[in-house]
Amino acid sequence: MLAAIAAGAILAAAGPALAQGKVVRYVKNGNLTILDPIWTTAYVTRDHGYMIYDTLFAMDENNAVKPQMVDKYEVSSDKMLWTFTLRDGLEWHDGKPVTAEDCIASLKRWGARDTMGQKLMDFVKEFKPVDAKTFTMQLKEPYGLVLETLGKPSSVVPFMMPKAVADTDPFKQFGVYTGSGPFIYQASESKPGEKHVYIKNPKYKPRAEAASGLAGGKVVKVDRVEVVEMPDTQQQVNAIIAGEIDVLEQLPHDLIPILKKEKDVKLVDWNPLGHVFIIRFNWLTKPFDNPKVRLAALYAMRQEDYLKATIGDPAYYKVCGAAFICGTPNAVDAPNGMLVKPNFEKSKALLKEAGYDGTPIVLMQSTTLPALTNMAPVTKALLEQGGFKVDMQSMDWQTLVTRRTKKDPADKGGWNVFHTYSVSADALNPIANSYFAANGDKAWFGWPNDPEMEKLRDQYAKETDPTKGKALAVAIQARALETGQFGWLGQWYGPGAMRSNVTGWLKAPVPVMWNVEKK
């Protein structure tokens, strides 16, 4: 009851918003602090991006890439020249038209930060505007994943921005939030730590097709969305039962039975492909600069321990030894039961070969994302059985996200190991899956540097034969295990929740608020 009262007190701060037409109040899986979607892979920032920006292409609910801002595109017979023409009527929130030059600048900024974008840019010779609505992309050689890259659904997404914004150094955050998407961000009404406010963009021109996944017509059916920041999970559940919020993105699995009994609340499986847990090592700091130490850690992993501790109900998880998501084309299990059946003696033997001196490794634990809170304690127990000494340091997710950017030694404010998770749509192939990038400073946090891995990824990117592509995916997974690049720790699923008077939550890897209707 106290939690419900507290929730009401927070939401009452919205004040006159109740009189501003149809308002959806929405609680996400974390607080939004970074608003530049190129700056971080955090999903709350990605979701903010989908509210206010648009994309050239998008993935539908069947994982097919479809034009979004693009009206039509052409590919030369040699597959080297791509021509893109924008739809009529696209304009920025300030009323200026969206131009080809805006899109070129946006692609260049995104391509400097995103691992999938970086790989595409390795093949790009130049971009050229043809006219106000048309531009070309000239490749150095054919690239097999152009549409999959431009239509990638999740972090980091190639959102289109005005050229003046997109010209910002990709390694510096911008402070202007002008998009062309279906919602307009209300910075003056937003207060980090409390809420973020978005209003319907009255000039947005949806595509004619029906909405499907992240593709099709982005028709906004409410006047205002308030993303309410409410970190306590019990408080979230109390608030949706009381009708003080309308949508809850991610439910703690232990609280699902409570909401199943509520007649005015319904559970929604908005991401049927689910998520995958990840363990990430820092290649720059001892002892994980040694591949034998990283491999020793992987030999100590047991997926079911993580899944039982974090998810609990087997109906919502799957043990899966495949990096590229069980049930999808590139999936193949890791050999010898790795990541599924631990081999602690092998782990200890590798640590001895590596000369591990028993210095405790720094394991960062997130305490504010329910899906991750119990991951680090399981890792601590498993690694200790495998011969490691572990210093588990607890912190909120935003602190962890900041600290993981540091390359300092672990005892100087850096880190050795942490956990995260990805939507499974981000992990379907070796280019989309950012954890496989091994290009040093350009790679995702942990900064693996493996030229052999990059050669394999280049071959995969150029391959057009699915059979040969699958063989390369298998080789890439084997290389990641051989070098101890990172570990995948099981797939999991979980519904969100909506009040019964709210409908239209689309099935997609990303929770989006267009198509949502409140009666």
Secondary structure, DSSP 4 states (H G I P E B T S, - for coil): -HHHHHHHHHHHTTGGGGGSSSEEEEE-SS------TTT---HHHHHHHHHH-EESEEE-TTS-EEESSEEEEEE-TTS-EEEEEEPTT-B-TTSPBP-HHHHHHHHHHHHTT-HHHHHHHHHEEEEEEEETTEEEEEESS--TTHHHHHT--SSSP-EE--HHHHTS-TTS--------SSEEE-TTT-BTTTEEEEEE-TT----SSPPBTTBS-----SSEEEEE----HHHHHHHHHTTS-SEES---GGGHHHHHT-TTEEEE---TT-EEEEEEE-TTSTTTTSHHHHHHHHHT--HHHHHHHHT--GGGEE---BTT-TTSTT--BPGGGTTTS--HHHHHHHHHHHT---PPEEEEEESSSHHHHTHHHHHHHHHHHTT--EEEEEE-HHHHHHHTT--S-GGGT--SEEEEEEEGGGGSSTTT-GGG--BGGGSSTT--B-HHHHHHHHHHHH---HHHHHHHHHHHHHHHHHHT-EEEEEEE---EEEETTEE-PPPSSS---TT-EE-
